[in-house]
């Protein structure tokens, strides 16, 4: 949970700084989402490689049921949707006539 107790209020900043602060925050969130998507891709690739190796090394009677990938795929889809929303918010902020 985030603690904003030590954060200075935005009201104390000038009106020209608020859009830049919002834009910087949106860019930071977008960067965080991109990192999370890369982490999900890496974990899925690792698990795929591990499953492939065990299937090759084992007998033909072994079946690997992948019940983790759908959760990663769902999490990735949610992050992609969130990123699209943040991109849209950043675009709207920059189109409002104020530099972002």
Secondary structure, DSSP 4 states (H G I P E B T S, - for coil): ----TTSPPGGGS-HHHHHHHHHHHHHHHHHHHHHHHHHHHHHHHHHHHHHHHHHHHS-TT------SHHHHHHHHHHHHHHHHHHHHHHHHHHTTTS--
